[in-house]
Amino acid sequence: MPAKINIGFSRKIGESNYGSRGATANLEVEIDSGTISDSQLLRDRMRSLYAMARQSVEEELGLESEPAQFADERPPKGNGRPNGSANRDSGTLTSSQQRAIFAIARKHRLDPNSVVQERFHLSRVEDLSIRQASEMIDALKNGMAEVRT
């Protein structure tokens, strides 16, 4: 018996003067019972659907993104550690970190993207890793001395 999967992806990005814009993509597909009974195949199918939804949202928002990858094209997850724990250096910053960076930078009358380019040689705040974002927040809070080093 076929089943339906509904996958959704939504993203909201902050803009100047407390503005924001966002986009959402939802995909609903019917899958056969063979896919449902094979948990790895089901997970792979769901991952590829999420990747397609993410790419659609990022294109709609005018953001550059990597092309959607199917599960078998994706590099293996994890960081080579035995327990497979996430590497905080490679994950992208959280939405809370992004909001904090923009708020603190605004308070200091700084362009956060310029600071990111100068300090980390990245083109925009959204490209920071979790650790880099944390370093930037700390530096901004401490009066920018660390950011300019």
C-alpha positions in Angstrom: 0.0 0.0 0.0 1.5 3.4 -1.0 2.0 6.1 1.6 2.5 9.9 1.4 5.4 11.8 2.8 5.1 15.6 3.3 8.4 17.4 3.6 8.7 21.1 4.4 11.5 23.6 4.7 11.2 27.2 5.7 13.8 30.0 6.1 13.6 33.5 7.3 16.4 36.0 7.0 16.9 39.3 8.8 17.2 42.5 6.9 18.0 46.1 7.9 15.6 48.1 10.1 14.3 45.0 11.8 12.8 43.7 8.6 12.9 40.1 7.4 11.8 38.0 4.5 11.1 34.4 4.2 10.1 31.5 2.0 8.7 28.0 2.5 8.6 25.0 0.3 6.5 21.9 1.0 6.7 18.7 -1.0 4.2 15.8 -0.9 5.1 12.6 -2.6 3.6 9.2 -2.7 6.0 6.3 -2.0 5.6 2.6 -2.5 5.6 0.0 0.3 9.1 -1.2 -0.7 10.6 2.1 0.2 8.7 2.2 3.5 9.9 -1.2 4.6 13.6 -0.3 3.9 14.4 2.2 6.6 17.7 3.3 4.9 16.1 3.8 1.6 13.3 5.8 3.2 15.7 8.0 5.1 17.7 8.6 1.9 14.5 9.6 0.0 13.5 12.0 2.7 17.0 13.6 2.8 16.9 14.2 -0.9 13.5 15.7 -0.6 14.7 18.0 2.1 17.6 19.0 0.0 15.3 19.9 -2.9 13.0 21.9 -0.7 16.0 23.7 0.9 17.5 24.6 -2.5 14.1 25.9 -3.7 13.7 28.2 -0.7 17.3 29.5 -1.0 16.8 30.2 -4.7 13.5 32.0 -3.9 15.3 34.2 -1.3 18.2 34.9 -3.7 20.8 33.1 -1.6 23.6 31.0 -3.1 23.3 27.4 -2.2 24.9 24.1 -3.2 22.8 22.1 -5.6 20.4 19.7 -4.1 22.2 16.4 -3.5 20.7 13.0 -3.4 21.6 10.8 -0.5 24.1 8.7 -2.4 25.9 11.8 -3.6 26.3 13.3 -0.2 29.6 13.1 1.8 29.3 10.8 4.8 27.9 12.5 8.0 29.9 12.9 11.2 33.4 14.0 11.9 35.3 10.7 12.1 34.8 10.4 15.9 33.7 7.0 17.1 30.4 8.2 18.6 29.6 10.3 15.5 29.0 13.5 17.6 28.6 16.7 15.7 31.6 18.9 15.1 30.8 22.4 16.4 33.3 23.9 14.0 31.6 22.7 10.8 28.0 23.4 11.6 26.5 26.7 10.5 25.6 29.3 13.0 22.3 29.1 14.7 19.5 31.6 14.1 19.9 32.9 17.6 23.6 33.5 17.0 22.7 35.3 13.7 20.2 37.6 15.5 22.7 38.3 18.2 25.4 39.3 15.8 23.1 41.7 13.9 21.7 43.2 17.1 25.1 43.8 18.7 26.7 45.1 15.5 23.8 47.5 15.0 24.3 48.7 18.6 27.9 49.5 17.7 26.9 50.9 14.3 28.9 48.3 12.5 28.2 46.3 9.3 28.3 42.7 10.5 29.1 41.4 6.9 32.1 43.7 6.7 33.4 42.5 10.0 32.9 38.9 8.9 34.8 39.6 5.7 37.6 41.3 7.5 37.9 38.8 10.4 37.0 35.5 8.8 37.4 36.1 5.1 33.8 35.0 4.5 31.3 36.9 2.4 28.4 37.1 4.9 27.4 36.3 8.4 25.3 33.3 7.4 28.6 31.5 6.3 30.0 31.5 9.8 30.4 28.2 11.7 28.9 27.9 15.2 32.3 28.4 16.7 33.2 31.4 14.5 29.8 33.0 15.3 30.5 32.5 19.0 33.9 34.2 18.7 32.3 37.1 16.8 29.6 37.6 19.4 32.2 37.6 22.2 34.3 40.0 20.4 31.4 42.3 19.6 30.3 42.2 23.3 33.9 43.0 24.4 34.0 46.2 22.4 35.4 44.9 19.1 39.0 44.7 20.1 39.1 41.0 19.4 37.3 41.3 16.1 40.0 43.6 14.6 42.9 41.3 15.5 
